[in-house]
Amino acid sequence: MKPIITEMHQIMKETPDVLAMEEKLQQLMYSWFSDLVGEALTLLDDPVSEAKKDEGWDVETRDARTIQFLIGP
């Protein structure tokens, strides 16, 4: 993922309409935040998976899931 500042700068340069620029920046921020929340949830899941493996459980799959937040999926 490119640094968000670079992406924001690109949107600001290429979008002449302020309202459209704001909407694009908002979508970028929502997407970026959603990715960060996904990474945080993965970090929370890893220790649980390891603990269950120590108890003899086997993790067969790690299916992708979608969680609905106020900012979107």
N, C-alpha and C positions, 0 to 999 in steps of 0.2 A: 504494500500500500504506500502510495506517495505521501509525503508529509502533507497534512491538511492545509497548512499555510500556503503551500505551493498550489494546491487545488483551488483554494479560496482566491488567491491572487489571479489565477487564470480565469476564473469566473468573472471577477471584477473587471479584468481587462477586456474580456470578450462580450460582455453583456451591456449594451448601451442603455437599456431601460432599467431604471432603479427598482421598480416593482418586480420585474422578471429576475433581476439579480438577487433580490432578497429571497424570492421563492427558491431559486437554485441553491443559494447558500443554506437555506433551511433544509432542503432535501439532503444536501451534503452532510450537514451536521447530524441529522437524524440517522443517516446511513452510518456515519462514523461512530456515533454513540451506540447504535445497535451492534456494530462489530465489537466494540469494547465490552458491552454487556455480555455478548456471546463468549468472548475470551475469559471474562471473569467467571462466568458459570462453568466453563470448562475447567478452570483452575480449582473451583470448588468440587467438581466431580472427580477429578483425578485422585485425591486422597481417599475418597469414599471407595472408588474402584479398587485401589491398592489394598485397602483394609479388607474388603470383601474377598479379594484374591487370597489374602493371608488366612482367611477363615475357610478357604476351600471352594469358594464360589468362582465361577468362570463367566467373564463378560463375553457374550457371543457377538453382540453388535453395539455400535454407538450410533444409532439412527439420528439423523438431523431432526430437530424439532423447531417449531415456530411458536414463539411466545408473544402474545399481544400486549403491548405497553401503550401508554398514552401517546407516545411518539410514533407508534406504528409497530409492525412485526419485527 
